[in-house]
Amino acid sequence: MRSFLPSRAPLAAAVRPSRRVLLAAGAGGLLAASCAPGETEDDAPRSRPSPQAEEVARGLRKLERQHSARVGVFARNMRTGTTLVHRADERFPLCSTWKPLAVAAVLAGRGKGAGKSDGGDGAGDGGEALLDARVRYSEDDLEEHSPVTGTREHLDHGMTLGQLCDAAVRQSDNTAANLLLRQLDGPAGVTRFCRSLDDRVTRLDRWETELNSAEPGRTEDTTSPRAVARTYARLVLGDALEPPQRRRLTDWLKRNTTGDDSLRAGLPEGWSIGEKTGSGAYGTNNDVGVAWAGKDRTPVILAVYTTKHSAGAEPDYPLIAAATRLLCPSLV
């Protein structure tokens, strides 16, 4: 059995082979922008320019200098269309922010029930019968940081697909996430699901925990803040999932246990959020989700992705919180 890794440690162990591809990255400054009609789920109106856009831009550049990091941001008020971006089209390592995408694919009926499942044929329909199907696994399947799947009870009796989804999102359990990938024919299944949502950027190529190696210039296992934020918005606010599955995914994101020091730490009082964090080597630290602002519950999508230049750098949670504090007042 592989040793467990604390939830915030960089994950860089190579466990499965991958293919090499060329880097395709964009560039971005920070601005207030509008979205094309139909780009988001609630058909938000064209944005109004934010008078604080340049101030936020200066603040983010200062944070990059202070933390010796590269910071990517996409943030959008879904009601007014006000948008702030910074390096929004540059590629950043996904790390664990891919896990809700795999869960959504299972909820959408993309799973094929491969391997060690019983209690059903595994042909996913996104319904309760699928989520009740039990998946068996062994100690040989365990990856670093498996706080749920690594318990004796679950090793002895297996877990349902619903339990695996919960563990992957709320606890960032790596073994649970890999068991879900088996249902999707591997990492490429997540990429295909993203393409079905018109996300042409996000890609998953490797399994946990190899995908967290996060080397600069790597295209494998990456996304851009703009692409991943829009995809999360489609899943949580749009019609990419049927209402029962959308509510289930949103509930898991809201009850995520790994994000208290990231986006949540920077939100104004009275805001709530459903989000997913990710961390890896090179000080990579990400958080993406949907927040609801104030009493009128205005939906705001937030994606803050950060990475550094040294392989041994630690994830920088205060950096994400500080970036969030800069963004939120300019979005409502």
C-alpha positions in Angstrom: 0.0 0.0 0.0 1.3 3.4 -0.9 1.8 5.8 2.0 -0.7 8.6 2.5 0.2 12.2 1.7 -1.1 15.1 3.8 -3.8 16.9 1.9 -1.8 20.0 1.3 1.5 18.5 0.3 2.7 18.8 -3.3 1.9 15.6 -5.2 4.6 14.7 -7.8 4.9 10.9 -7.8 5.0 9.4 -11.3 2.7 6.4 -11.4 1.5 6.1 -15.1 3.0 6.9 -18.4 1.9 9.9 -20.5 2.4 11.3 -24.0 4.3 14.5 -24.8 2.7 17.4 -26.6 3.7 21.0 -27.4 2.7 23.9 -25.3 -0.1 26.1 -26.5 -0.6 29.0 -24.1 -2.2 32.4 -24.4 -1.6 35.6 -22.6 -3.8 37.9 -20.7 -3.8 41.2 -18.8 -6.6 42.3 -16.5 -9.7 44.1 -17.8 -13.5 44.3 -17.4 -15.0 42.4 -20.3 -18.3 41.2 -21.7 -19.2 37.7 -22.6 -20.7 36.7 -25.9 -24.4 36.0 -26.1 -25.2 32.5 -25.0 -21.7 32.0 -23.5 -23.1 31.4 -20.0 -26.1 29.6 -18.7 -28.2 32.5 -17.5 -27.6 34.6 -20.6 -26.0 37.3 -18.5 -26.1 40.8 -20.0 -23.1 42.5 -21.5 -20.8 43.7 -18.8 -20.4 47.2 -17.5 -16.8 48.4 -17.2 -15.5 48.1 -13.7 -14.1 51.4 -12.5 -11.7 49.4 -10.2 -10.3 47.2 -13.1 -6.9 49.0 -13.2 -6.6 49.1 -9.5 -7.2 45.4 -9.3 -4.7 44.8 -12.1 -2.0 46.7 -10.1 -2.9 44.7 -7.0 -2.6 41.4 -8.8 0.8 42.3 -10.4 2.0 43.3 -6.9 0.9 40.0 -5.5 2.8 38.2 -8.2 6.0 40.1 -7.3 5.5 39.6 -3.6 4.9 35.9 -3.8 7.2 35.2 -6.8 4.3 33.5 -8.5 2.2 33.5 -11.7 -1.4 34.2 -11.0 -4.3 33.5 -13.4 -7.8 34.9 -12.7 -11.2 34.7 -14.3 -14.1 36.2 -12.3 -17.5 37.1 -13.5 -20.8 38.5 -12.0 -23.3 36.3 -13.8 -26.1 38.8 -13.3 -24.4 42.0 -14.5 -21.8 40.4 -16.8 -18.9 42.3 -15.1 -15.8 40.3 -15.6 -12.2 40.6 -14.4 -9.4 38.6 -16.0 -5.6 38.3 -15.5 -3.7 35.7 -17.5 -7.1 34.2 -18.0 -6.1 32.3 -21.2 -2.7 31.1 -20.0 -2.4 27.4 -19.1 -2.1 26.3 -15.5 -1.9 22.8 -14.0 -5.3 21.5 -13.1 -4.3 19.5 -10.0 -7.4 18.4 -8.1 -9.7 20.9 -9.7 -10.4 18.2 -12.4 -12.2 16.0 -9.8 -15.6 17.7 -10.0 -15.4 17.4 -13.8 -15.1 13.6 -13.5 -17.9 13.5 -11.0 -20.1 15.6 -13.3 -19.3 13.2 -16.2 -20.5 10.3 -14.0 -23.6 12.2 -13.0 -24.3 13.0 -16.7 -24.3 9.2 -17.4 -20.8 9.1 -19.1 -19.6 6.2 -17.0 -19.3 2.8 -18.4 -19.1 0.7 -15.2 -15.7 -0.7 -16.0 -14.0 -3.2 -13.7 -14.8 -4.1 -10.2 -18.4 -3.0 -9.6 -21.4 -4.9 -8.5 -25.0 -3.9 -7.6 -25.7 -2.8 -11.2 -24.4 -3.2 -14.7 -22.4 0.1 -14.4 -23.9 1.6 -17.6 -24.4 5.1 -16.2 -27.6 7.0 -16.6 -26.7 9.7 -14.0 -29.5 8.4 -11.7 -29.7 6.9 -8.3 -29.3 3.3 -9.6 -25.9 4.2 -11.0 -24.7 6.0 -7.8 -25.8 3.0 -5.7 -23.6 0.6 -7.7 -20.8 -0.7 -5.5 -17.2 -0.5 -6.5 -14.6 -3.0 -5.1 -10.9 -2.2 -4.8 -7.9 -3.3 -2.9 -4.9 -1.9 -1.1 -3.0 -2.1 -4.3 -5.3 0.6 -5.7 -4.6 3.1 -3.0 -2.9 6.4 -3.9 -1.4 9.0 -1.6 -4.0 11.1 0.2 -6.9 8.7 0.4 -8.6 9.6 3.7 -11.9 8.0 2.8 -11.0 5.1 0.5 -8.1 4.1 2.7 -10.2 3.1 5.7 -10.5 -0.5 6.7 -14.2 -0.5 6.4 -14.2 0.7 2.8 -11.3 -1.6 1.8 -13.3 -4.5 3.1 -16.7 -3.6 1.7 -16.1 -1.3 -1.2 -17.9 2.0 -1.8 -20.8 3.1 -4.0 -20.2 5.4 -6.9 -22.1 8.1 -5.0 -19.7 7.7 -2.0 -16.7 7.9 -4.4 -18.1 11.1 -5.9 -18.5 12.6 -2.4 -15.0 11.6 -1.4 -13.4 12.9 -4.6 -15.0 16.4 -4.3 -15.3 17.0 -0.6 -12.1 15.3 0.6 -10.1 15.4 -2.6 -9.5 11.6 -2.1 -7.1 10.5 -4.9 -8.1 6.9 -4.9 -11.8 7.8 -5.2 -10.9 10.0 -8.1 -9.0 7.3 -9.9 -11.8 4.8 -9.4 -14.1 7.3 -11.0 -11.7 7.6 -13.9 -12.0 3.9 -14.5 -15.8 4.5 -15.0 -14.9 7.0 -17.7 -12.3 5.0 -19.6 -9.5 6.9 -18.1 -8.4 10.6 -18.2 -9.4 11.0 -21.8 -13.0 10.6 -20.7 -12.8 13.8 -18.7 -11.3 15.6 -21.7 -14.1 14.3 -23.9 -16.7 15.5 -21.4 -15.2 19.0 -21.3 -15.3 19.1 -25.1 -19.0 18.2 -25.0 -19.4 21.4 -22.9 -17.6 23.5 -25.5 -14.5 23.7 -23.3 -11.7 23.3 -25.9 -8.9 24.0 -23.4 -9.2 21.8 -20.3 -7.5 18.4 -20.7 -6.7 15.5 -18.4 -4.0 13.1 -19.6 -2.7 11.3 -16.5 -4.0 9.8 -13.3 -3.5 10.7 -9.6 -1.0 11.5 -8.4 1.3 11.8 -11.4 -0.9 14.6 -12.9 0.2 17.0 -10.1 3.9 17.2 -11.3 3.0 20.7 -12.7 6.2 21.4 -14.6 6.3 24.8 -16.3 5.5 24.6 -20.0 3.6 21.3 -19.7 0.3 21.2 -21.6 -0.9 17.9 -20.2 -3.3 18.1 -17.3 -3.9 21.8 -17.7 -6.6 24.3 -18.1 -7.0 28.1 -18.3 -8.8 30.1 -15.7 -11.3 31.3 -18.3 -12.1 27.8 -19.6 -12.4 26.1 -16.3 -14.5 28.8 -14.7 -17.0 28.7 -17.6 -17.2 24.9 -17.4 -17.9 25.0 -13.7 -20.6 27.7 -14.4 -22.2 25.4 -16.9 -22.3 22.6 -14.4 -23.5 24.5 -11.4 -25.7 27.2 -13.0 -26.5 25.9 -16.4 -28.3 22.9 -18.0 -25.2 20.7 -18.6 -26.7 18.4 -15.8 -30.2 17.5 -15.1 -31.6 19.4 -12.0 -31.2 16.6 -9.5 -27.6 15.9 -10.5 -26.8 19.6 -10.6 -28.1 20.1 -7.1 -26.1 17.1 -5.9 -22.8 18.4 -7.4 -23.5 21.9 -6.1 -24.1 20.5 -2.6 -20.8 18.6 -2.6 -18.9 21.7 -3.8 -20.5 23.8 -1.1 -19.5 21.3 1.6 -15.9 20.9 0.3 -13.6 20.5 3.3 -10.3 21.6 1.6 -11.0 25.2 0.8 -11.2 27.2 4.0 -7.8 28.9 3.4 -8.3 29.8 -0.3 -11.3 31.4 -2.0 -13.4 31.1 1.1 -10.9 33.0 3.2 -11.1 36.0 0.9 -14.8 36.3 0.4 -16.7 39.3 1.8 -19.0 38.7 4.7 -22.4 37.3 3.7 -21.0 35.5 0.6 -21.1 31.7 0.3 -19.4 29.4 -2.2 -19.2 26.0 -3.7 -15.6 25.3 -4.9 -12.8 22.9 -5.4 -9.1 23.4 -4.6 -6.1 21.8 -6.1 -2.4 21.8 -5.3 0.8 20.2 -6.7 4.5 20.7 -7.2 6.0 24.1 -8.1 3.9 25.7 -5.4 0.8 25.2 -7.6 -2.4 26.1 -5.8 -5.8 26.6 -7.4 -9.4 27.2 -6.4 -12.4 27.5 -8.7 -16.1 27.6 -8.0 -19.4 29.6 -7.9 -20.0 32.1 -5.1 -23.3 33.7 -4.2 -23.0 37.3 -3.1 -25.1 39.1 -0.5 -28.7 38.8 0.4 -29.8 38.7 -3.3 -27.5 35.7 -3.9 -26.0 37.1 -7.0 -23.9 34.3 -8.6 -20.3 35.0 -9.2 -17.9 32.6 -10.8 -14.3 32.7 -9.5 -11.2 31.0 -10.7 -7.8 31.7 -9.2 -4.8 29.6 -10.4 -1.3 30.1 -9.1 2.0 28.4 -9.7 5.7 29.2 -9.0 9.1 28.6 -10.5 10.7 26.2 -8.0 9.7 22.5 -8.0 9.9 22.4 -4.2 7.8 25.6 -3.5 4.9 25.1 -1.2 1.3 25.9 -2.2 0.5 29.5 -1.2 -3.0 29.7 0.3 -2.7 33.3 1.4 -2.0 34.3 -2.2 -5.4 32.9 -3.3 -7.2 34.6 -0.4 -5.5 37.9 -1.1 -6.4 37.7 -4.8 -10.0 37.0 -3.9 -10.1 40.0 -1.6 -9.0 42.1 -4.5 -11.6 40.8 -6.9 -14.8 40.6 -5.1 -15.5 44.2 -4.3 -15.2 45.1 -8.0 -17.7 42.5 -9.1 -20.8 43.6 -7.3 
